[in-house]
């Protein structure tokens, strides 16, 4: 773990000297031994003016135990006794389908913290070496990859600020020694004794047994996590390079991906998917991506879905987005040509603004009837600056607009004449300098 001294205020201060100077420190305070030690030590450092004097203790009431309100009162009293401002937040930790109670509580807790973190803040948790070892073991048992086996980082971005875990180098025993030395009073959550929870079972049954054989277990597992974190950084660097080479608009080039071996394909795909803040596919789905999408013949257009997202291949590109909502392309929307118009199927809002260059000139409302429609087939338009009229199908093909998006792009009509394909073409007869620009907010995602 890289630690040469037991836990103390001095040891904690040496860790904080590696972190930036934050405007505010938010302490995740449950009232348990670990967070009580953390808050007490930080309060002492603040009193000595060695760290920021802007410290706030935050207690999250999950409402899962009838004593949670009393725990909140204890945390408030503890904070008041050491002159630390206190904040209590009540959350709904009801588990959703497929969630464990632990996961539901954790997500609700961190969502509450997320709301509180501002720019220049650091959220500080009391995770220690035993927590890190348990997390690594759980990830191993779940078959996690390097990122999961890296367990918890000491410092990472969180919302508008950072998340710090300065106690990862200290054991639970060392923190308890500090608490006893300073006569701290802390809470014991009875749910921590329930071995039906995986982490509790590891803590109470598995880890003591392993530690009796390998006394340096926590330290060794901490090094494993550090090695995996280093591997993740190296993989991320390689993924960034491969992503830069394969990126084309919002897509990835199949041609470039096929120059990479399977390991690097998986690596860059994970990087791309995570950069879009989407949920990662399972190992089984990833195999399908490599073998049925990337390795498919060039004339194929395979589609894979997982977790509400879709991966498609078209014209040697990979497209990734949320599953499209059902859309009735036969709908006709009446429009006055001026006000914003909400489009169906979550396609966005059609808006109008003055154009700096060529733009649309719409006839007077008294003389024309405007409508917004969607492609049915057979539509034709003479784009601005061109001398002939084209089929819309061929124009879409020329721009490589994916087939699944073509009937979702708004078409503006005056009476029955197509005057604009929003985001693409304006009819030559209705185009003037400094006319109107039509756009969709948010815009459809196309390459």
C-alpha positions in Angstrom: 0.0 0.0 0.0 3.0 2.3 0.1 2.5 3.2 3.8 5.2 3.4 6.4 3.4 4.7 9.5 0.2 3.9 11.4 -2.8 6.1 11.1 -2.5 9.5 12.7 -3.4 13.2 11.9 0.2 13.6 10.7 -0.1 10.7 8.3 -3.4 12.0 7.0 -1.9 15.5 6.5 1.0 14.0 4.4 -1.6 12.4 2.1 -3.6 15.7 1.7 -0.4 17.5 0.6 -0.6 15.4 -2.6 -4.1 16.7 -3.4 -5.0 20.0 -4.8 -6.2 22.9 -2.5 -9.9 22.5 -2.5 -12.3 25.3 -1.6 -14.6 22.9 0.3 -14.3 19.4 1.8 -17.5 17.4 2.0 -17.2 14.4 4.3 -19.4 11.4 3.7 -20.3 10.8 7.4 -22.3 7.8 8.5 -21.4 7.9 12.2 -19.5 4.6 11.9 -16.0 4.1 13.2 -14.2 4.8 9.9 -15.9 8.1 9.0 -15.9 9.2 12.7 -12.1 8.8 12.7 -11.8 10.7 9.3 -14.0 13.6 10.4 -12.3 13.9 13.8 -8.8 13.9 12.3 -9.7 16.5 9.7 -11.3 18.7 12.3 -8.1 18.6 14.2 -6.0 19.5 11.1 -8.5 22.3 10.3 -8.1 23.7 13.9 -4.4 23.8 13.3 -5.0 25.7 10.0 -3.2 23.0 8.1 -6.1 22.3 5.7 -9.2 24.1 4.3 -11.4 25.5 7.1 -14.5 24.9 4.9 -15.5 21.4 6.0 -19.0 20.0 5.9 -20.2 16.6 7.2 -23.0 15.0 5.1 -25.2 12.3 6.5 -27.4 10.3 4.1 -30.5 8.8 5.6 -31.5 5.8 3.5 -34.6 5.2 5.6 -33.9 1.4 5.6 -33.5 1.1 9.3 -36.0 2.5 11.9 -33.0 3.9 13.8 -31.8 6.0 10.9 -33.3 9.2 12.2 -31.6 8.6 15.6 -28.3 7.9 13.8 -28.7 11.3 12.1 -29.1 13.0 15.5 -25.9 11.3 16.7 -24.0 12.5 13.6 -25.2 16.0 14.1 -24.1 16.0 17.7 -20.7 14.5 16.9 -20.1 17.1 14.2 -21.3 19.9 16.5 -18.9 18.8 19.2 -15.9 19.3 16.9 -17.3 22.4 15.4 -18.0 20.9 11.9 -21.1 22.1 9.9 -23.5 19.3 9.4 -26.0 18.4 6.6 -28.5 15.6 6.5 -30.1 14.3 3.3 -32.9 11.8 3.1 -33.1 9.5 0.0 -35.2 6.8 -1.4 -33.1 3.7 -1.5 -35.8 1.3 -2.6 -34.2 -1.3 -4.8 -35.3 -1.6 -8.5 -35.7 -4.8 -10.3 -32.4 -6.6 -10.7 -30.7 -4.5 -8.0 -29.4 -5.8 -4.7 -30.3 -3.7 -1.6 -26.6 -2.8 -1.3 -26.4 -1.5 -4.8 -29.7 0.5 -4.4 -28.5 2.1 -1.2 -25.1 3.0 -2.7 -26.6 4.6 -5.8 -29.0 6.6 -3.8 -26.2 7.7 -1.5 -23.9 8.8 -4.2 -26.7 10.5 -6.1 -27.3 12.6 -3.0 -23.6 13.4 -2.7 -23.4 14.3 -6.4 -26.1 17.0 -5.9 -24.0 18.6 -3.2 -20.6 18.7 -5.0 -19.7 22.1 -6.6 -16.7 23.2 -8.6 -13.7 23.3 -6.3 -15.2 20.7 -3.9 -13.8 17.4 -2.8 -16.1 14.6 -1.5 -14.1 12.5 1.0 -15.1 9.0 2.0 -13.6 6.8 4.7 -12.9 3.7 2.6 -9.8 1.9 4.0 -7.4 -1.0 3.1 -9.9 -3.7 4.3 -12.6 -2.1 2.1 -10.3 -2.1 -0.8 -9.4 -5.8 -0.3 -13.0 -6.7 -0.1 -13.9 -4.8 -3.2 -11.1 -6.5 -5.1 -12.3 -9.9 -4.0 -15.9 -9.2 -4.9 -14.8 -8.0 -8.4 -12.7 -11.2 -8.9 -15.7 -13.4 -7.9 -17.8 -11.5 -10.5 -15.3 -12.1 -13.2 -14.3 -8.4 -13.6 -11.6 -7.2 -15.9 -8.7 -4.9 -15.1 -10.9 -1.8 -14.4 -12.9 -3.8 -11.8 -9.8 -5.3 -10.3 -8.3 -1.8 -9.9 -11.0 -1.5 -7.2 -11.3 2.1 -5.8 -8.9 4.9 -6.8 -7.5 7.2 -4.2 -8.6 10.3 -6.3 -11.1 10.5 -9.1 -13.3 13.1 -10.7 -16.9 13.3 -9.3 -19.5 15.6 -10.7 -18.1 19.1 -10.7 -15.4 18.2 -8.2 -13.3 15.2 -7.0 -13.8 12.1 -4.9 -11.0 11.4 -2.4 -10.3 8.2 -0.4 -7.3 9.2 1.7 -7.6 6.1 4.1 -7.0 3.4 1.5 -3.5 2.9 3.0 -4.7 2.2 6.5 -6.4 -0.9 7.9 -9.7 -1.1 9.9 -7.7 -2.1 12.9 -5.5 1.0 12.7 -8.5 3.3 12.5 -10.1 1.6 15.5 -6.9 2.1 17.5 -7.2 5.9 16.7 -10.9 5.9 17.7 -10.1 4.2 21.0 -7.1 6.5 21.7 -9.3 9.6 21.3 -12.4 8.0 23.1 -14.6 8.5 20.0 -18.2 7.2 20.2 -19.4 5.7 17.0 -22.4 3.8 15.6 -22.7 0.1 14.6 -25.2 -0.6 11.9 -26.7 -4.0 12.7 -27.0 -4.8 8.9 -23.2 -5.0 8.8 -23.5 -8.3 10.7 -25.9 -9.9 8.2 -23.9 -12.4 6.2 -26.6 -12.7 3.6 -24.9 -9.7 2.0 -21.8 -10.7 0.0 -19.5 -8.0 1.4 -20.4 -8.9 5.0 -19.9 -12.6 4.3 -16.4 -11.8 2.9 -15.6 -9.6 5.8 -16.8 -11.9 8.6 -16.0 -15.4 7.2 -13.7 -15.4 4.2 -11.2 -12.6 4.9 -10.3 -13.7 8.5 -9.7 -17.2 7.2 -7.4 -16.0 4.4 -5.6 -13.5 6.8 -4.9 -16.3 9.2 -2.9 -18.0 6.5 -1.6 -14.9 4.7 -1.3 -12.1 7.4 -0.3 -9.5 4.7 -3.5 -10.2 2.7 -4.8 -6.6 2.7 -1.5 -5.2 1.7 -1.0 -7.8 -1.0 -4.5 -7.2 -2.5 -3.9 -3.5 -2.4 -0.8 -4.0 -4.5 -2.9 -6.1 -6.9 -5.4 -3.2 -7.3 -2.5 -0.7 -7.8 -1.0 -2.9 -10.6 -4.4 -3.3 -12.3 -4.9 0.5 -12.1 -1.6 1.0 -13.8 -2.6 -1.6 -16.5 -5.9 0.4 -17.0 -4.0 3.6 -17.5 -1.8 1.9 -20.2 -4.9 0.4 -21.9 -6.6 3.8 -21.8 -3.6 5.4 -23.5 -3.6 2.7 -26.3 -7.4 3.1 -26.6 -7.1 6.8 -27.1 -4.6 6.3 -29.9 -6.7 3.7 -31.6 -9.8 5.7 -31.2 -8.2 8.8 -32.7 -7.3 6.7 -35.8 -10.7 5.0 -36.1 -12.9 7.9 -35.3 -15.0 9.4 -38.2 -17.5 11.8 -37.0 -19.6 10.1 -34.2 -18.7 6.7 -35.7 -15.8 4.2 -35.9 -14.3 3.1 -39.1 -14.6 -0.6 -39.8 -11.6 -0.5 -42.1 -9.4 0.8 -39.2 -10.8 -1.6 -36.7 -10.0 -4.5 -38.9 -6.3 -3.5 -38.8 -6.3 -4.1 -35.0 -6.1 -7.5 -33.3 -9.2 -8.6 -31.3 -7.8 -7.4 -27.9 -7.3 -3.9 -29.2 -10.7 -4.0 -30.9 -12.3 -4.8 -27.6 -10.2 -2.1 -25.9 -11.1 0.7 -28.2 -14.8 -0.4 -28.3 -15.0 -0.2 -24.5 -13.3 3.2 -24.6 -15.7 4.5 -27.2 -18.8 3.2 -25.5 -17.8 4.6 -22.1 -17.0 8.0 -23.7 -20.6 8.1 -24.7 -21.6 7.4 -21.1 -23.4 4.3 -22.1 -23.4 1.0 -20.2 -20.8 -1.5 -21.3 -22.0 -4.7 -23.1 -21.5 -8.0 -21.5 -18.6 -10.3 -22.6 -21.1 -12.3 -24.6 -22.4 -9.2 -26.5 -18.8 -8.1 -27.1 -18.1 -11.4 -28.8 -21.1 -10.8 -31.0 -19.9 -7.3 -31.9 -16.5 -8.6 -33.0 -17.8 -11.6 -34.9 -21.2 -10.6 -36.3 -20.8 -6.9 -36.7 -17.2 -5.9 -37.3 -16.3 -9.1 -39.1 -19.5 -9.1 -41.2 -19.4 -8.8 -45.0 -19.4 -5.3 -46.3 -22.9 -5.5 -47.7 -24.4 -6.5 -44.4 -26.0 -4.1 -41.9 -26.1 -6.0 -38.6 -27.7 -4.6 -35.5 -27.0 -5.5 -31.8 -28.9 -4.1 -28.8 -28.2 -4.1 -25.1 -29.3 -2.1 -22.1 -31.4 0.3 -24.1 -28.6 1.0 -26.7 -28.0 -0.1 -30.3 -24.9 -0.7 -32.3 -25.3 -0.7 -36.1 -23.0 -1.1 -39.1 -23.6 0.9 -42.3 -21.2 1.7 -45.1 -18.1 0.5 -43.2 -18.9 2.5 -40.1 -20.2 1.6 -36.6 -23.0 3.7 -35.2 -23.9 3.7 -31.5 -26.9 5.3 -29.9 -30.0 4.8 -27.7 -32.7 2.5 -29.0 -34.9 4.5 -31.3 -38.5 5.1 -30.2 -41.3 4.0 -32.4 -42.1 6.6 -35.0 -45.1 7.0 -37.3 -43.6 8.6 -40.4 -47.0 9.1 -41.9 -47.8 11.9 -39.3 -48.3 15.5 -40.6 -47.7 18.4 -38.3 -49.2 21.8 -39.0 -46.8 24.7 -38.4 -46.9 28.5 -38.5 -43.3 28.8 -39.8 -42.2 30.8 -36.8 -42.7 29.1 -33.5 -40.7 26.2 -32.1 -42.3 22.8 -33.0 -42.0 19.7 -30.8 -41.4 16.7 -33.0 -42.7 13.2 -32.2 -40.8 10.1 -31.0 -38.3 12.2 -29.0 -36.8 13.6 -32.2 -36.2 17.0 -30.7 -37.7 20.5 -31.2 -37.7 22.3 -34.6 -36.5 25.9 -34.2 -35.9 28.9 -36.5 -33.2 31.5 -36.3 -31.8 34.1 -38.7 -29.0 32.7 -40.9 -25.7 34.5 -41.4 -25.5 33.1 -45.0 -28.1 31.6 -47.3 -31.4 30.8 -45.6 -35.0 29.9 -46.2 -37.5 32.5 -47.2 -41.0 31.4 -46.3 -44.1 33.0 -47.9 -46.5 35.1 -45.9 -48.7 33.2 -43.5 -51.7 34.6 -45.2 -50.7 33.1 -48.5 -49.4 29.6 -47.6 -50.0 26.6 -45.4 -46.9 25.1 -43.8 -46.5 21.6 -42.6 -43.8 19.3 -41.3 -43.8 15.7 -42.6 -41.5 12.8 -42.8 -40.2 10.7 -45.8 -42.7 8.4 -47.4 -40.8 7.8 -50.6 -40.9 9.7 -53.9 -40.1 13.2 -52.5 -38.0 15.5 -54.7 -36.2 18.7 -54.2 -34.0 21.1 -56.2 -31.3 22.0 -53.7 -30.0 25.5 -53.5 -27.2 26.1 -56.0 -28.0 23.1 -58.2 -29.6 23.1 -61.6 -31.7 19.9 -61.5 -34.2 18.3 -59.1 -33.2 15.2 -57.3 -35.0 12.3 -55.6 -34.6 12.6 -51.8 -33.6 9.0 -51.6 -30.5 9.6 -53.8 -29.6 12.8 -51.9 -29.6 10.8 -48.7 -27.5 8.2 -50.2 -25.0 10.8 -51.5 -24.6 12.1 -47.9 -24.4 8.6 -46.4 -27.4 9.3 -44.1 -28.1 6.0 -42.3 -31.3 4.3 -43.6 -32.8 4.0 -40.1 -32.7 7.9 -39.7 -34.0 8.9 -43.1 -37.7 8.8 -42.2 -37.0 10.7 -38.9 -35.6 13.9 -40.6 -38.2 16.6 -40.7 -39.3 17.8 -44.2 -40.9 21.3 -44.4 -43.6 21.8 -47.0 -45.4 24.9 -48.3 -48.7 23.5 -49.5 -47.4 20.3 -51.2 -44.0 21.6 -52.2 -40.9 20.4 -50.3 -38.9 23.5 -49.4 -36.5 22.2 -46.8 -34.9 19.0 -45.6 -33.9 20.2 -42.1 -30.2 20.0 -41.5 -29.4 19.2 -45.2 -31.0 21.0 -48.1 -33.1 24.1 -48.9 -35.1 24.4 -52.1 -33.4 26.8 -54.5 -36.6 28.7 -55.2 -37.1 29.4 -51.5 -33.5 30.4 -50.6 -32.2 33.9 -50.1 -29.2 35.6 -48.5 -29.7 36.0 -44.8 -32.9 34.1 -44.7 -34.0 31.6 -42.0 -32.1 28.7 -40.7 -34.0 25.6 -39.5 -32.4 23.4 -36.9 -33.4 20.6 -34.5 -32.6 21.0 -30.8 -31.2 18.5 -29.8 -30.1 17.5 -33.3 -30.4 14.0 -34.6 -27.2 12.1 -34.3 -25.9 11.4 -37.8 -22.4 11.0 -39.1 
